[in-house]
């Protein structure tokens, strides 16, 4: 995973330490499925920085036990739980850093996962561990759905969603249509048409710039910012 600025190196180091702690706990390794931007970046299928850790809980009956194991792992690492949800395994983990620098990792475990989601065990070179990860088609499909769902649930937009969709399409990757159908109740064709219209209506260059300027090296950011939105709309047109 790239590090756009030298000051991000410590954050990446903590992401790796936490993920190593998960992989080294047999119970957590068996019951969590790694996903999201950090997973994609560590697998080498996404070329941007990512700051959070996201997982699926594979057995909802083990929620409480998973939380106990997670909190024990965080304690072993010397992390301060700055805040957490009482309903779901969501944590904001504080690590020591210079004043004014990033010092918190958001850690989310989501459940129930879509029944159509698929996982595979992958060796992540950066931590030299085998980790249960979402497959690439699963990851791509969930990203497509999350782009609009984020707005519907929280009223927020993320420029990184446009970047990820663009990158996945540009690499010729496929998405798992069954996940789109399960999560939205619509065929992939209908959903992609609606997603294209949604992106055209709600996203602009300012929104994309605000998110991506801290996740990409400066040169890469300036190269892509002028055309990424229009190309993403084109990819969605072709995919329908």
N, C-alpha and C positions, 0 to 999 in steps of 0.2 A: 504494500500500500504506500502510495507516495506521501511525502510530507511537504506541503507547499512552502512552509516557513520553518526556520530553525526552532522557533518557539513552540511549534507543534510536536516536536520530537518527544517531549516528556509525556504528552497526552497519548501518543501512539504507544509508547512504552507501557503505560498503564493499561491500555486496551489489551495489549499482548499479555500482561501479567494476569489480568482478570480472566481472560480467555484460557490461559494455561491452567489457572486454578479450577475452572469449570471442567476442562478436559481431564485433569488429574483426579477428579472426584468421580468414581465409577457410577454412583447413583445419578449425579447431574449429567454426566456424559451420555447416559442411557435415556434420560427423560427430557432432555432439551434438544431442540433442533435449531441450529444457528441459521440466521437469515439476515436480510437487510443489506444496506450499503457496505458496512464493514465486512460482512461475510463475502460479498461480491468482490470487494477490493482485495481481501486477503486470498481469495481464490484466483486472482489475476484476471477476472472477467470485467472489471470496472477500473478505470484509471483516474480515480479521484480520491481525495482524502475523505474519511468518514469519521464521525466523532462519537457515535453511540453504539451500544451493543443490544441487539434484538434477537429474541429467541421465540420459538413456539414451544408450548408445553404439550408433550405428546400424550400424556395421560392425565386428564383433569382431576382424577381421583387422588393424584399425588401432589396437588398444589401445596398443601401445608408442609409436607415433608420437603418438597423442593425449596420452599422458602427457608426452612431451617438449615438445609445444607448450604444455600446461598449465603445466608448471613454468617455462617461459620467460616465460609471461604473468604468473605470480605474481611472478617475479623483477623484471620490469619495473615492477610495481606496488609493489615494496618490501615485499612480504608475507613473513613468516617461516613456513616450513613447520614447524609445531610437531610434527607427527606425520603419518605416512602409511602406507598399506598397501603391501606389496611385491607383492601379488597383483593388486589391482584399483586403479583410480584413485580412491582415497579420501584426502582431505587434511584436516588441521586447520590452518587458516591464521590466524596471529596478526597482529593489527594494533595499533598503539600506542593506548592509552587510559588513563584514570585508574585508579589502583589500586582494586580492588573492583568495577569496571564490566566489563560484557561486552567481551571482546577477541578472540574466536575465531569464525571462520566454518567450519562443517563443509561440505565440498564432496565430493559423491558422484557417481560415474559408474557406472551399473549396466548389466550385460550378462549374457546376451543379453536384449534387450527382447522382450516377447511379439510374436509375428508379427502378431497382430491390432491392435497399436497403430498409431494414425494420427497424423500430424503436419501442421501447417500453419504457414506463415510469417506472423507477427504483428508489427506495429509496437508496441513497448512504449514508451509515452509517457514514462515516467519516465527512460528512458535514450536516447530518440530513436534507437532502432535496430530493425531488423527481425531477429527471432529465430525460429528453428525451434522450435515448441512442440507439445506434445501437444494434440490436439483436446480439447474439453470432455468428450464422451462417453468418450474414452479415459482422461482424468484421473479422472473420476467412477468408472468401473469399477475402475481400479487402486486408488483409495482404499478402495472397498468391500472388495476382497480384502486389502489391506494391513492393515486393522484387525484381522483375526484372525491373519493371517500373522505379524505383528509378535510376537504372543504365542507362537505355535507355534515360531518360530525363536529368539526371544531372551527369552521369558518376560516381556515388558514390555507395558504398556498405555499408550495416549496419549489423553488427553482431547480433544486437538485433532482426532482422527479422528472422534469423535462430533460435534463442532462442524461439521466439514467436510461430513459426510454429511447432517446436518440442514440445513445451509445450501444444499447442492446440491439436495436434495429440495424445500426451501421455495421455491427459485427456479424450480421446474418443469423442471429440467435432466434430460436422459436419459443413461443409461449404456450402454456398448457390451457387450452380452451375450456376444459372442464372446470378449472378453478374460476374463470370468469363467469361461467354459467352458474356455478354453485354460489358464488358470492353476490352476484347481481340479479340472478333470476332471468337473465337475458342471454340471447345467443351472442357469440363473440362478435359477429358482424354488426349487430345492432349496437352493442356496447361500444365498439371501436368508433362507430359513426358518432355516437353521443359524446364520447371522450374527445374526439377531434373538435366538435363544436364547443365543448366545454373549455378546452385549452385555448381555442381561438378567441373565445369571449372573455376569459378571465386572466390569462397570462399576458405579460408584456415584457419588454426588455429590462425595465427597472426591477421587476420582481425577480427575474432570473439573475440579474447582476448582483442583487443584494445577498443572495444565497451562495452563488458560485464563486464570488471573489475571494472567499476564505477557504475554499475547498480545492482550488486548482492553482497550479503555478501561474504567475502573472502572465507570462507569454502565452500559455495555453488558453487562459481566460480571455485575453484580448483577441486571440485568433478565432474563437468559436462563438463569442457572444452575439455577433451581428447576424449569424445565419441559423443558429440552432433551433429557434422557434419555428421558422418557416420549413426547415427540413424535417422537423418532427411531425408537423402537420402533413407533409408529403408522405412520410413513412406510414402514417396512420391511414391515409387515403389508399395507399397501395396494399395495405394489409387487409382491407375489408373485402 
